[in-house]
Amino acid sequence: MQPLPKDHPPVPQPKVGILLINLGTPDALDYWSMRRYLGEFLSDQRVVELPKILWQLILQGPILTFRPTKSAKAYREIWNTELDESPLRTITREQTEALRARLANEPVQIEYAMRYGNPSIPSVLNEMFAQGCWKILCVPLYPQYASSTTGSVVDKIGDTLKAMRWQPTVRVSPPFYDDPQYIAQLAASVKRQLDALPEPPEVLVASFHGVPKEYLLKGDPYHCMCQKSARLLREALGWPEDRFKVAFQSRFGPKEWLQPYADELIESLGHEGVKRVAVVSPAFYSDCVETLEEIAMGLKETFEEAGGESLVALDCLNASDEGMAFLEYMVRQELGGWLAGRD
């Protein structure tokens, strides 16, 4: 075997990597940062399943001309001004640091990446491999599988590996929508927050991010997984069935999306005389613009205009004790065999 050239970089000591992956975030609030982010997100054919040429004509025309300004307005309402970044990036970093602390005695390197925006999946995977992570566990922070979320992450991982001559061994953690430990920690988080309210809500709404109905008809399991997560959460809480509602938010474009629509459900509750509502978001592990602006602000306004008095958006698991307890549990489960028996 020939020795390596003198100018060849040293080969690092092999280790196991863990990569937490979230949806994504714009880098800043200016028009062009927002446009780059939205352009990458909405160009993903897993997200918008239209003929590419036709969709790009629409996207690069009216949508990316006007939508960046509208989106920036929403992000500005919830922006972390101290760190000059979106809450999703702040929270994902906190989750990464908390997981490092929990696994401090294990020979692992833990990083995070975004499917859209920065830090990107290719940049972080390549850097981890260069630092000796020859085995990498990728953890999409989506409880339920959807082709437009987990499926897109797997696509991007595959594209990254395809461009590498020497590839790491990669695992992708599975959806955890019905994992008993996930449901238990989610229920504990919800109960803790409900107990802290001055008065209990009359109705608890589980609001999931929507997708076009045609995705369900094509075989995407997301809707079924959402319904099961909601049922298991309700049962774990012991919440009455007639006071627990499931809805879908964030619809975009003219197509029919999964129903009932969250804004219409919340409005109808107000008109029916319901005064207090709490909303939990089991499709999101980390709070983001959809939970902090669309639900906590937008749905709250809708509810109050319809006669309601109090709509509380419950925190996602984030880097809470409950959230990190499950992440540690899941990661340890998925690393089985990779850490056991190491020298």
Buried (B, 14 or more C-beta within 10 A) or exposed (E): EEEEEEEEEEEEEEBBBBBBBBBBBBBBBEBEBBBBBBBBBBBBBBBBBEEEEEBBEBBBEEBBEEBBEEBBEBBEEBBEEEEEBBBBBBBBBBBBEBBBEBBEEBEBBBBBBBBBBBBBBBEBBBBBBEEBBBBBBBBBBBBBBBBBBBBBBBBBBEEBBEEEEEBBEBBBBEBBBBBEEBBBBBBBBBBBBBEEEEEEBBBBBBBBBBBBBEBBEEEBBBBEBBBBBBBBBBEBBEBEEEBBBBBBBBBBEEEEBBBBBBBEBBBEBBEEEBBBBBBBBBBBBBBBBBBBBBBBBBBBEBBBEBBBEBBBBBBBBBBBEBBBBBBBBBBEEBBEEBBEEEE
